């Protein structure tokens, strides 16, 4: 896949910002064409037409269906980031999950 565009979403974009940074470091080291941005949940609608996947912080589980309906309009899969990936700031596993999800939703 050419330049996978991943958006992470949490309350204010802070905790997901650390995870995005970890994912960008992994992508650079692995020479992957992946861009990872972290945004506040209030900004999601502004970016759905320019991303390949939206990954929500685990604390957004109660709002998952709302975001999935929004993403469906744009053909963007929306998933929750597993708690272990989120807590460990595991950028490698985050990117692997994003790639797998996007490929499964083609």
C-alpha positions in Angstrom: 0.0 0.0 0.0 1.2 3.5 -0.8 1.5 5.8 2.1 -0.9 4.5 4.7 -2.5 7.5 6.5 -3.4 6.7 10.1 -5.3 9.0 12.5 -5.3 8.3 16.2 -7.9 9.9 18.3 -8.3 10.4 22.0 -9.8 13.1 24.2 -7.4 16.0 23.6 -4.8 14.2 21.4 -2.2 14.1 24.1 -1.8 10.5 25.0 -2.4 9.4 21.4 0.3 11.9 20.4 2.9 9.8 22.3 1.7 6.7 20.6 1.7 8.4 17.2 5.3 9.4 17.8 6.3 5.9 18.7 4.6 4.6 15.5 6.3 7.2 13.3 9.7 6.1 14.8 8.9 2.5 14.0 7.8 3.3 10.5 10.9 5.3 9.8 13.2 2.6 11.1 11.3 -0.1 9.1 11.3 2.1 6.0 7.5 2.0 5.8 5.5 4.6 4.0 3.1 5.4 6.8 2.0 8.7 8.3 0.5 8.8 11.7 -1.3 11.8 13.2 -3.0 12.2 16.6 -6.0 14.4 16.8 -8.6 15.4 19.3 -12.0 13.7 18.9 -13.4 17.1 18.0 -11.3 17.1 14.8 -12.2 13.7 13.4 -14.8 14.8 10.9 -12.4 17.3 9.4 -9.9 14.6 8.4 -12.1 11.5 7.4 -11.7 12.4 3.7 -7.9 12.2 3.9 -7.1 9.2 6.0 -7.1 5.4 5.5 -8.0 4.4 9.0 -9.2 5.9 12.3 -8.0 4.3 15.5 -9.7 5.3 18.7 -8.2 5.2 22.2 -9.7 2.4 24.3 -11.6 4.9 26.4 -13.8 5.6 23.3 -15.3 2.1 23.3 -18.8 3.5 24.2 -18.6 5.8 21.1 -17.2 3.3 18.7 -20.4 2.7 16.7 -20.9 6.5 16.3 -17.4 6.8 14.8 -17.8 3.7 12.7 -21.0 5.1 11.1 -19.1 8.3 10.4 -16.2 6.5 8.9 -18.4 4.3 6.8 -19.6 7.4 4.9 -15.9 7.9 3.8 -15.0 4.2 3.4 -12.7 4.6 6.5 -12.5 1.7 8.9 -12.7 2.7 12.5 -11.3 0.5 15.3 -10.4 0.7 19.0 -6.7 0.6 19.8 -6.3 -2.4 22.1 -5.5 -1.4 25.7 -2.1 -3.2 25.7 -0.9 -1.4 22.6 -2.2 1.9 24.0 -0.7 1.5 27.4 2.7 0.3 26.2 2.9 3.0 23.4 3.7 0.1 21.0 4.1 1.8 17.7 5.1 -1.3 15.9 2.0 -3.3 16.8 -0.2 -0.2 16.2 1.1 0.0 12.6 0.8 -3.7 12.0 -2.8 -3.6 13.2 -3.6 -0.6 11.0 -2.1 -2.3 8.0 -4.0 -5.5 8.7 -7.3 -3.7 9.2 -7.0 -1.6 6.1 -6.1 -4.6 4.0 -9.1 -6.6 5.3 -11.4 -3.7 4.5 -10.4 -3.2 0.9 
